[in-house]
Amino acid sequence: MSEATAAPTAEADEKPLFTREEIAQFEADDAQAGQAIGRMLATIFLYTALVMSFAAWWTYSSIAAADAENEAGTTAAE
């Protein structure tokens, strides 16, 4: 088996990957993206709740109308 030797690194001479200004910009962009996602999720939730309420009302009113027609038909037949 051969042993791999690590290449010597000069940790003291390495520069940081990002500057402080770039990190601050990343954080600002991240906060802005988080707010946009939050608004989008809230909007989608409200839309879903509205459509669900409309569908429930429509279903209930359709069933009530059908029951009323059935009752009218049975009383007229008697």
C-alpha positions as CSV (number, residue, x, y, z in Angstrom):
1,M,0.0,0.0,0.0
2,S,1.2,3.4,-0.8
3,E,0.8,6.2,1.6
4,A,-0.3,9.6,0.2
5,T,1.5,12.5,1.5
6,A,-0.3,15.8,1.9
7,A,1.1,18.7,0.1
8,P,2.6,21.3,2.4
9,T,0.3,24.3,2.8
10,A,1.2,27.7,4.1
11,E,-1.9,28.4,6.2
12,A,-0.4,31.7,7.4
13,D,-0.1,33.0,3.8
14,E,-3.6,32.0,2.6
15,K,-6.1,34.8,2.0
16,P,-9.7,34.3,3.1
17,L,-12.0,33.1,0.4
18,F,-14.3,36.1,0.7
19,T,-13.8,39.6,1.9
20,R,-15.8,41.1,4.8
21,E,-17.7,43.3,2.3
22,E,-18.6,40.2,0.2
23,I,-19.8,38.4,3.3
24,A,-22.0,41.3,4.3
25,Q,-23.4,41.5,0.8
26,F,-24.2,37.7,0.9
27,E,-26.0,38.1,4.2
28,A,-28.0,41.0,2.8
29,D,-28.9,39.0,-0.3
30,D,-29.8,36.0,1.9
31,A,-32.1,38.2,4.1
32,Q,-33.8,39.6,1.0
33,A,-34.3,36.2,-0.5
34,G,-35.8,34.9,2.8
35,Q,-38.3,37.8,2.9
36,A,-39.3,37.2,-0.7
37,I,-39.8,33.5,-0.1
38,G,-41.9,34.3,3.0
39,R,-44.1,36.6,1.1
40,M,-44.5,34.1,-1.7
41,L,-45.5,31.3,0.8
42,A,-48.0,33.6,2.6
43,T,-49.6,34.6,-0.7
44,I,-49.9,31.0,-1.8
45,F,-51.4,30.0,1.5
46,L,-54.0,32.8,1.4
47,Y,-54.9,31.9,-2.2
48,T,-55.2,28.2,-1.2
49,A,-57.4,29.1,1.8
50,L,-59.6,31.3,-0.4
51,V,-60.1,28.7,-3.1
52,M,-60.7,25.9,-0.5
53,S,-63.4,28.1,1.1
54,F,-65.1,28.7,-2.3
55,A,-65.0,25.0,-3.1
56,A,-66.5,24.1,0.2
57,W,-69.3,26.7,-0.2
58,W,-70.0,25.5,-3.7
59,T,-70.1,21.9,-2.7
60,Y,-72.4,22.6,0.3
61,S,-74.8,24.8,-1.8
62,S,-74.9,22.1,-4.6
63,I,-75.8,19.4,-2.1
64,A,-78.4,21.6,-0.4
65,A,-80.0,22.5,-3.8
66,A,-80.1,18.8,-4.8
67,D,-81.7,17.9,-1.5
68,A,-84.3,20.7,-1.9
69,E,-85.2,19.3,-5.4
70,N,-85.5,15.8,-4.1
71,E,-87.8,17.0,-1.2
72,A,-89.9,19.0,-3.7
73,G,-90.2,16.0,-6.0
74,T,-91.2,13.6,-3.2
75,T,-93.9,15.9,-1.7
76,A,-95.4,16.6,-5.2
77,A,-95.6,12.8,-5.9
78,E,-97.6,12.2,-2.6
